[in-house]
Amino acid sequence: MTPPDTAQAGIPAYDIDAIRADFPILGRTMHDKPLAFLDSAASAQKPRQVIDAVSGAYETEYANVHRGLYQISEAVTARYEGTRETIREYINAAHTHEIIFTRNATESINLVAYSFGRKFLEEGDEVVITELEHHSNIVPWQMLRDEKGIVLKVAPVSDDGELIMSAFENLLGPKTKLVAAAHMSNVMGTILPVEDIIRRAHAVGAKVLLDGCQSVTHIPVDVQALGCDFYVFSGHKLYGPSGIGVLYGREELLDAMPPFMGGGDMISSVTFEKSTWAKLPHKFEAGTPAIVQAIGLGAAIDYVNGIGLGAIGTHEADLLNYATQKLSSIDGLRIIGTAPNKASVVSFTLEFAHPHDVATIIDRAGVAVRAGHHCAQPLMERMDVPATVRASIGLYNNRSDIDALVAALGDVQELFG
């Protein structure tokens, strides 16, 4: 992404020192070196505001939600449901009841595969995914294929990591019932042309699920403007707690889908002969939910909104360009994924060292990156690599983190080169 001119865009200066001070873990060392955390695509660190919201909920107003007729239960219910409204605003859903709490994005996709797929898809119907999906947006559809006899089609990507739109469109037809695609690749950072994907999928009558795990942290999302039918993401990548995820679904689709799990809180009435279901969103939220995690996610979104996704995007684009330039100057380093429209992730290989060796060695220099297949083994095969080193940028990173990575790679080069 090309960073806009901050002054012309009217974006206030990005106070990276103040932001970093909000994240207690960034004050620690790793192997007696300053921590350079470059693994936010796996799970982001948490600001003090989120930590305080979580601990405060446990310390002063913890109770179960929706059930207690006493003050602290009513208070925590209001905060829990308030997060639903915070999320609605963040992605501009039309209704708060279109926001379903899950454990994570994986559960959200499985919910759609189970409830939408098993009710509305029949043998011979087609689901289209892309070659850059992570396993969570592959395996649930394979399970559905094996159970229902649907056909799973895969749209290819180019050598630089872009979706080949002509090939994608050729896969669409009257039997296409669902397109499930990442908004942004967790390996290469490629931002997919989701507006085009949705338009072309809807033209053949297919519904569209977008996996927003990576994008929702970096890119403003407007589900109404996009026109997608489902949008999923996890809280822990958005600076919130683990154990909380989100499924957005259009009201009429969620209304038509059967429940995902049965139990308490998702019912309207129960007898030994029959049960009826609660209205949205509770029809899909069986049992005691992740109460405090939801409150923490609300605090995380408030924190991101306080900085502004525009300012965050400008800062991260600058760092991505800086990292790309620095890494490209290293002999034997190959960047995997060079699409013009990408964000916040640089994956690479070194011809003289395996990614696992690289990550282990640079850990000693205080640099935390991910190495492996990144839950995207088919993409590794497409790019003809066994694994990559992935440096992923969050709103708290600075150029010193990139410099630490590049210097540590020099140590690897000295050892193996």
Secondary structure as UniProt FT lines:
FT   HELIX           6..9
FT   HELIX           16..21
FT   HELIX           24..27
FT   STRAND          29..30
FT   TURN            31..32
FT   STRAND          33..34
FT   STRAND          36..37
FT   TURN            40..42
FT   HELIX           48..60
FT   HELIX           71..91
FT   HELIX           96..98
FT   STRAND          99..102
FT   HELIX           105..111
FT   HELIX           112..117
FT   HELIX           118..120
FT   TURN            123..124
FT   STRAND          126..130
FT   TURN            131..132
FT   HELIX           135..137
FT   HELIX           139..148
FT   STRAND          151..155
FT   TURN            159..160
FT   HELIX           165..171
FT   TURN            174..175
FT   STRAND          176..182
FT   TURN            186..188
FT   STRAND          190..191
FT   HELIX           194..203
FT   TURN            204..205
FT   STRAND          207..211
FT   TURN            213..214
FT   HELIX           215..217
FT   HELIX           223..226
FT   STRAND          230..234
FT   HELIX           236..238
FT   STRAND          245..249
FT   HELIX           251..256
FT   TURN            264..265
FT   STRAND          267..270
FT   STRAND          275..277
FT   TURN            280..281
FT   HELIX           282..284
FT   HELIX           291..307
FT   HELIX           309..328
FT   TURN            331..332
FT   STRAND          333..336
FT   STRAND          345..350
FT   TURN            351..352
FT   HELIX           355..363
FT   TURN            364..366
FT   STRAND          367..368
FT   STRAND          370..372
FT   TURN            374..375
FT   HELIX           377..382
FT   TURN            383..384
FT   STRAND          388..392
FT   TURN            395..396
FT   HELIX           399..416
//
